[in-house]
């Protein structure tokens, strides 16, 4: 029976309500597209202004630009706010206001479309309400599947990457479950007074197929919750697709023929996404399409790329692919699969290099499943000689990921936790490359007007890396050193640039024990006098020989983690900062864990709490903790024991900014949540674009997990 032409008096026909819904969705996508275009034009305008020598290219000047900046600042501040609820030693973090508002707006639109113009008090109208809810439910099919694809038009138009749209996909499915429940509930409420529900389920094919569809949808939503989804992602994906196919089949059998277009549309969208991904996969990974690479590397096999697997400290694996047949942007990721090591699996890994390197590097933390097998294979290969070690064929899909170019911001703060450095490191290197283009601007010109202007607006970069073990420093120690050496070279030509880098080690007793041992070797026994302590606290001793006990004359000082401390720049690779020596009776005391010690840039005293990593549970705790900085790569790159005081770091960067700043964080959910909370608080505290002169803050977050 057809219900698509039913009309309640002067109300529109049922078939029109899906059109109303997509008019709202289309308007939202159009607004997001306009913002994306505006951001791109703003990016080009800022780089062009910097190329012309404008002193503050990242600062809005016209009334229109100021109005837009104020609107952006207010929207970002409100949308990024989230409520933190402490509960039994844990903190429940609610979704941000922006996400919550978007989902609530979708729910309001759907409920209005379901109930608009209908008399809900009239018992005879209950089936009519049920028909309306059913039509609105089926209408949501295409948008849900569209948001799930990696190649979707919404992402390209709005400038939002597929992984950021995925949470909207999940919540839209929950909204569909809501309207489907309303659809079923109104029919059951109409039949219940006559004890007609059981009869309908037994005798009506349409009714029991509809109930089966609802059960399938409920299972899809339930199994997509984070704990279940993260338990085994590969199993989740398989059952998710199978469950959706079952759901789609029952909806097709349950719905009238006039609504079948909304069932076939998601099938077409799904197949289109898969075909595009398959074509891209074939082009990138079949050596036939890359004859030049085959000649250069002598590739004879079917696969284009060969990967080397190297075990790294702290249970990680380094995967290197030379001369990949693709280009990418800093911060993007690919889906990598190695069928000979981990069959029938593909994992998303961030590319830790930039295209100019001519190779891809991935740093993979071994957890379970495929990543653990990568680690096992790397250990076996590492035990062989270099001549016997074998490479493995790998395939790529991608690259994916969209991020506003950081070169357009006056100041940039990059915060990473653990393997999150694979995301922030290429961003840092890209900014340094922008400075190189600034220094060589006379010899580098865009090839066409369509090409993005060269150079960078950025003046100040703050790089923060938080790791659990000092062994992780080996991942990027050479890159960090070369970056700072390059910065010092560029600083001779670009006087107004500034780079600060620091690494925080949170839970490595051997690291703090090594620091104590070094202090014991360096300081003579007479260093316990009060005058000697004052000299150490307010200055940084530097030694050409760590065993030497003589103090050299101080050299030129530069700003470090604390305003009270002055660090001496030198070409040597060993320097030492000591703060609060009174916090420890002996420099050779027991190992100390700093897993919860928070290092403040303003207060030299570090607040200590109980150890949370069980690294040294038996070690005594003091009321005043010790804070040390040992530079083992470059003297100007501080290595500290403890957790960073994120708010002070960001505030310091914002206070010296001449234009809009960018804050990027990648790491565990706790770190990402803290950075977001501090950015919102600082934006409100400094009254950004509210007459105080404080400039805007762009925040980009990436967290671990699915």
Phi, psi and omega in degrees: 000133181272133178239002186289342181259003181296140179221133179266088180068240181270004180287152178298161177291158182301324183294344181277339186292324172300326178295321178297319181296316182285341171293319177292314180298317179298322178296319179296318178294322179297318178297316178297324178295318178298317177297321180295316178296318179298317179297322179293316178296322178296320178300312179295320181297319181293317179293323177295319179296321177295323178294331177276359178089018178297135184291326182228069183293338182269006182255126179293141184238316181285163179297323178295315180295321178295320178297316178296318180296320178295317178298316178300314184297315180295319181294315180297316182298317181286317186288334182272353182287139176219153182265133177252123183245111176287134182211109175052052177082355178242167180238122176269122182255114180283158177302155181295161180298323180298311180295316180298318181295320181295316180292319178297322178297319178296319179296317180299316180299315182295316181294320178297316179296326180287326190246353187300130172076006183254144178275103185284345181277339183279120180298327182289345181269356186296320177293325177296318176297320179298318177299316181298315179297323178295318179296316179295325178295311180297328182296339183279351183306304186300317183293325180294314180290324179297320180289342182276339186282151177281339178241081182238147186292331179297317179296319180292321181287318185273347183074025181248129183290156185300324182290336176278336176277346186294325179292329174293321176304314181294319182287329175295324176295322177292324175294323176296320177299323178298310181290327176294322177293321175297317178303311180290321183295320180293322177293317179296322179292331177285330182269336187302318181300340183250012183051047188256354185293311180299320179298316181296319181294328182275331189245347182250116178297323181297319184291310183290330175292325175294320177295321177296321177297319179297318179297319178296318179295319178299318179295320179299314180293316181296315183287350179269000177294150190306312181300319180287319181296323182277348181298311176207098188295324181297316178295321180300315183298316182297309182291333179293316179292318179296316180297321180293322177297319177296316179300316181297320181296316180291324177295320179299318180286334183273331189270158177289159185300326183295341181260003183292340177298326179284349175268321179286332181301311178296329176297316179296319179296316180297314180295322178299314179299318181291322179294316179299316179295322180293317179296317178296320179297316179295315183296318184286329194247354176264122186295340180301328182277000183226069184296325180297318179293324178296322180289319183292318185260355181068032180289128180246343184277185181284325185278144181282319192248140173242139184241144173256136181247124182232127177288142180236162176299161177064039171059044181237164179229135176257124179246125183238130176237118181275142175048061179292145184276046183201162174245163181204170177250150179304135180095353180277166180226164177229161172265115184252137176224143176228097189294332181284340179255312180232087184292147173060030177224151177220130186238140177278123178231137178285138178280118186272003180240176176248159185303329182295343179288336181076015179205159174252136175235137178232135177247111190248122176277126181283114178250283178204169177066232186297317181295328177291324178289326173302316180296316180298318179294320180297322179294321178294318179292325181293334179283347179270162175289161183298329180288329182268340182297134184256146171268161181238144176288135179229158176235151181240154167223124182141202004277158178234161178116132180231130180217136176301132181303129183282348180295345183273356184259144181292316178231142182229130175246121180248119181239128181227145173242122178057235182288358173298344177295338177294340176272317184278333182298310177296330176294318177297315181294326177294323177294320176297322177295324174299321176294323177298320177293325175298319181290333181247032186298329182292336182257350181246120179231143176300143181287334181207169179293334180284340180287144180295136177304149182275172177091189182211147176278336190300135175251325187230132178236132175238116183249124181233130179231122181252121181232162180270326185231147178293340178297335179291343180296334181295340181301314187232019183299317180293319180294318179298318179295313180295325178297315182289324176297317177296321178299317180297324176293316180292329183295336177292335180255329179246093190290336189266008180268154183211137180227127176234129181228139177209149179238133181248123178257118190265334189207073179217088181303327180295329178293312180292327177295320177295323177297317180296319179297319179294320178298318180298322179289325187280313189276133175286164181300332182285000184283002181274355179292157184296322180293322179293320179297319179298322180295323181287319184297320188261009178213167180246107177290143180231137185228130173291328178238118181302336181278347183289146179249005179265145182265123177283163176294147181288147179253192178299133183259157178220159184291138176234207187298329181237146181291338183278350186249141176240125183256136182270125176280139180203166177276353178287165183249015177226119173218162187220134172242133179234128178231142177055057180295341179292346181288349180224131185290327183222138179291351179250031180290185183291159178301147183239136176260135182245030187297335179237011176282128181254120183267118181263144178280343182263318185255116181292347177275131183260129181280128183250144172230182183295148178295138181246003184245357178062024179288327181207064187295336184273349182290144181288152179250138179252157181291330178239119184274164181262143180235118181236154177227118182241114181270111183251355178250292176231141185303337182266001176256110186277136174247115187241152176262117181134185178258146181285149171273091189302318184297318180295321180297313181292319180300316181300320179291320182291325185292335180257007182284142177258001181195197182297140179251157177238133177239123182236132179225140176218124181169201179297162183301323181296315179296316180298318180296320179296315180297316179300316182296319181290322179296316178298316181295319180291323177298319178287320182296319183270359179052061184300127179054038177236031177097357182268348184091351178293137185267167186290163181230120174263130182241130175233128183238143173224125181239156179289153176111174182265000000 
